[in-house]
Amino acid sequence: MCVCVCIGVSQVCPLSMLLFSLFINSLPINVKKKMQGLQLGSRDARTTAIAYTEDITIIATRPEDIDIIQEALHD
């Protein structure tokens, strides 16, 4: 199901927090599936996104990652 928000949503709107939560949870998951990420420390795990409260940092290590990020944001 695709829901299109055609106008801005005010931060005082009760739905704005729900829409933000739905978006912020799915973005790192979608990006992680397609990107190589960055190895931090000696672990084998790779990091593609760091999310904390209302901020998210996506780590792009290749030029192709920009297209993947744009596609994830569009979706």
C-alpha angles and dihedrals in degrees: 000000000000119000116190120205103207098179134034121279116225117235090232091057110108090227095055093079091048093049091048092050092050091050099042093050096050099043099069091043093052093045094047092057093059108029131078096220131193127290111232117194124338097311122110091230117104126213121222101163139016116203126186125168104309099345129086129185119196116200113217115191099171133040089243089062090073090064091048091051092048091049091049091050091049092050 
